[in-house]
């Protein structure tokens, strides 16, 4: 140990004598190590950190599978059936998100709420901070209304959590007693919204309720039960629910059931993105290591004579290896310290991108595992960089160096050339990923949304059941709200929708088309409700038939509109107009019009089959106000209009549809910005690498180039000679890097839209860019070599 510390002190003195070399290496390693630490902090937060629940690995999400839409939420009877699969689950929970209005304060406010079966907290494994959590009797008919609230809401309304239990909240016009308060930061993790209020839900088991798929189902597996065993048990319960006693013991429903771990449910969509970024950061680190290795090799060449003298005086190979590792360890630790400072800033920046409701589960932080990862990287880089020059030194003949020769030099040094090829190939991979995302964003900007966003604003309102107990009351309120919106200054078109397009939520219902579902099989489609003016306000085109009219009121024949995808998938060349569909098993709705497809949830998802019901015949409790105008109404104007109908209806915020569309591109833009930064750094390091190798090559071949110039070679021929050597390295890099670039494209396929991983324009463009940068980096030292006076060079030799 004493000898190694002596080597460290010797290496430190050597690095202080070459501040330019030391600064270049520390900056290169600092940027690469910092990027890897930041990305790993996100990887750890999303995939390696256990869920903040007891035995979180036992929590799973259950989906019903449908051929048109894949996994969909469950109905209440299906959730109740799964709860009976006692051999697989220790508890099954059904819940859905719903806003509630709180009154009694200075102004009404809208709170995010969840209606859930009472066992949710026992299944998840959370204890109250104050008061109690739900009991089974809280969901029974006739029970006093109770609620469990978040710590944030409790402290905001009552100053302390301990003061909240037994207090009253006025929610949707009814008094609700607070049973208890949850611990700070509690979240299930699958929602971007912070939940303020939890309310008990009693499951309906009537047959007609099977068509209304709106519940998220969370379950806890029994110890030792696999996901596949749980899937089979859940599928058999659904088969028995649908077929009754006639179902076989091992029966499964036609389209099956899917069971995912809750961790995958929370992080599954972002995992490919995070792992792709981690791979990109690893590539940058490899490029940085190759660059530093080249610098160290060049440093070894300049110090070969010194090393030869020391070897002749008795210094062993192991001693020289120890000195090399000591120097590389110092450089790596200095780079790691710089990288840690950059990571402190980078993790804070990433944390700001995580939705507030997920930060207690997936917030990137510099925890001990992340610091251990960063330390391991530093040690690994130090060993790797320390071995390269030491091995190179061991292969050099001592006698030529002691006699004044140079030993093995030049671009013909295979290790230096290989390092440059690796740098360029890895840079090509990262640039290709960035290029594919640039093309994706270009296609996303051209996506036909099916509706217009310019000048359109939206706001949500919730009609409480106590004040609006039936459809007649809600229909009357909807009519008044639409009239109040139409009177706003500058309003050109107004309407009401149950769910706003690209708003992040949708309702799916099982349907039957008359005369086409003889087997009793239910198909699933998005279930929407709209007022007559909604289509004009959003610019959704009418393709055939008519839109809703004022005469489509309560008591009039039930009518519906369908979109083009519905016609194509469900009607099988049957005329759409006049067809009848049912989603509740008792009423039939006649199709009177076909409207254009609308992208409802994500820009990258194709339009789903959808049907619309008139607001006057199926008015929901929650609805979105839509206003088109130039300029559009302000939030204050919208609140005033709503207050003229009901002063207790809160309007929490005004949303521009342009902002919703921009939010749909946010994930791709974030990925592009991070990948572009990494690929830009990789390209810079690769260019510096080839510039350094060619500069060193020119220095070592100066005698040869001077002789060529003295014998009549032109400047152009000398430049072509040097640049041609670099061109070979670039060519090898393209051969190695292009297949790897296609592999990266496959890894980020879930992020691509309108472009394939083998997109030829992207591959050709990136190859041309890399080739140009590489040749320009080689041209600079080549031009210097071509302009050297051969007489001066030869006399110097």
C-alpha positions, 0 to 999 in steps of 0.5 A: 500500500505504501508503494502504491501511495508513493506511485499516486504522489508521483502521478499527481506531480506528473499531472500538475506538470501537464495541466492542459492534458489533465484538464482535457481528460478530467472534463471528458470523463466528468461529462461522461460519468455525470451523464451516466450517473444522472441516467442511472438515478432514473433507472434506479428510481423506475426499475430497481427501487422497490415500491414503497409498500410492504411486499410491493412485488406481490401487487399486480394490475388486472386487465380484460383483453379486447381484440379492438383495444387490447387491455381495458379496465374492468367492470364492477361485476368482473372485479367482484368475480376476481375477488372470489378467486381466493386461491390466487389473491389475498385481496382485490381492489377496484377503483376509479378516478373522479373529481369532486366539488368542495364547497363551504370555503371562500370559493368552491374548489375542485378536488381530485378524488378516487372511489374505491372498494374499502379494502384498498389500504389493507391490500396496499399495506398502509396505516393511517397517520391520523384517525382510521381508514375504511371499514367494510361497512363504509360502503354499504347502503345507508352508511354515513358518508365517510372519506379518507383525505391526503396529508396535503389537504388535511394540513391545508384545511385544518393546519395539522393532520391530527385535527382533520378526523371527524371534521366535515367536508362538503363534497358535491353538496353533501356533508362527508365526515373525514375518517382519517388522514393518509401519510405524507406523499402516499400515492399508488403511482399510476396517476399523474394527479395527486389524489386529495380525497378517497371515497368508498365504493360498493360494487354492483354485480348486476349483469347489465353493469358488465358493459361499463369498463371503468375500474382500475383493478389492483390485487395482491398475489398470495405468496408463491403464486406466479403471474401466469397462475394468477392470470389463469385463475382470473380468466376462469372467474370471468368465464364463469361470470359470462357463461354461468354454471355451464362454463367448464372448470378450466374455461377462459373468456374469448379474449383472455385476461392480462396480469402485470406487476404493479411496478410494470404498470407504473413504469412500463411505458417509460422503461424503454425510454430510460433504458435507451437513454442509459445505453446512450450514456454508456456509449458516451462513456465508452467514447470518452474512455476511447478518447482518453485512452488515445490521449494516454497513448500519446502521452506514453509515446512522449515518455517512452524514452523516460520509461526505457531509462527507468526500465534499464535501471531496474523498474519492473513491469508491475511497477510501471503498471502500478504507476499507470493505474495510479495516474488513471485512478487520479484522473478518474476520481477527478472526473468522477468528482466533476461528474458528481457535481453535474449529477447533482444538477442533472438529477434535480432537472430530471426530478422536475420532469416527474409528475408530483404524484409519482415523486415519492415512487420514481423521483431520481435522487443520488441515493447510496446505490447510485453513488456506489454505481458512480464509484464503481464506474470510476474504479472500472474506468481507472483500471481500463485506462491504466491497463492500456498504456501499461500494456503498450509500454511493455511491447516497446523495444528498449534499445532503439529508444535508448539509442535515440529512436522513436519505437513504434509510432504513427497511425499504424498503431492498431490500438489507437486506430481501433479506438477511433473506429469505436468512437466514430461507430458509437457516435453514429449509433447515437446520432441515428437515434436522434435522427429517428426522433427528429423524423418522428417529431416531424411526423407528429406535427403533421398528424391529422388529429381529426379536430381543430385546436386553434382558438379552442379552450376547455374547462371541466365541471362536475355536477354533484349527484345531490344537486343533480340527482337524475338525467333530467336535472343534468340535461337542464344544467347542460342546456343552461351551461351551453347558453351561458357559454354562447353569451361570452364575448368573442365566442364563435362556437360552444359545446359540451363533451364528457371527455376532452380529446387528448385529455388523458382519459376515456370510457370504454363500453361493451356494445352489441350491433343489432343483427350482427352479434348473434353469438352474444359476443360483446365488442368494445368501443369508446363511449362519448357524450356530446352536445350538438354544438361540440362538433362545430366547436371542435371542427369534427367533420360530418361524413354522412347523415346528420349531427345531433339536433335540439330535437334529440331530447329526453323522450325522443327516439334514442340516437347515436353517432359513430366514427369511421373506425367504428363503421369499418370494424363493426358494421362489415359493409352494412349501411351505417345509417339506421343501424342500431347499437346497445351498450346497456343491454336494454336500450337500442340507439339508432345511428343517424350520422357518421363523423370523422375519426378523432385521436382521443388519447395519444398522438401515436395511437390510431383512432379507436372505434367510438360512438357518441350519444346526445348530451340531452339523452345521456347527460353525465355528471362530469363534462367539459366546456368547449369554446372556440373564439378569437380571442378566447374567454379568460378563466374569470369570464368562464367562471362567471358564466358557470356561476350564473348557472350554479355559483357552487360549481368550481372551474379550476383551470382553463386549458388550451387545446394547443397545449394538450397537443403539445403535451402529447409530444412532450415525451418525444421532445424530452427524449430527443433533447436528452439523446441529442445532447448525448449524441452531440457530445459523442460527435464532439469527442469522436471528432476530437479523437480523429483529430488527435490521431491524425495530428499525431500521425502527421507529427510522426510522419513529418520526415516522410511527408517532407521527403515526398514534398521535396520529391515534387508531391503537391499540397493536394496530394499530401492532404489526400494522403493523410485524409485518405487514412482517416477516410479508411477509419471512417469507413470501418466505423460506418460498417461497424456502426450502421448495424448497431444503429439499426439495433438502437432503432429497434430498442426505441421503436415504441417512441417512433411514429411514421418512421422505421428503425431502418429509415434510409434517409436517416441512416444516409444523412447520419452517415454523411454527417459523421463522414463529413465531421471525420474528414474535416477533423482530419483535414486540419492537421493534413493542411498543416503538414502540407504547408511545412517547409521540407527543408526546415523539417529535414534539417530539424531531423 
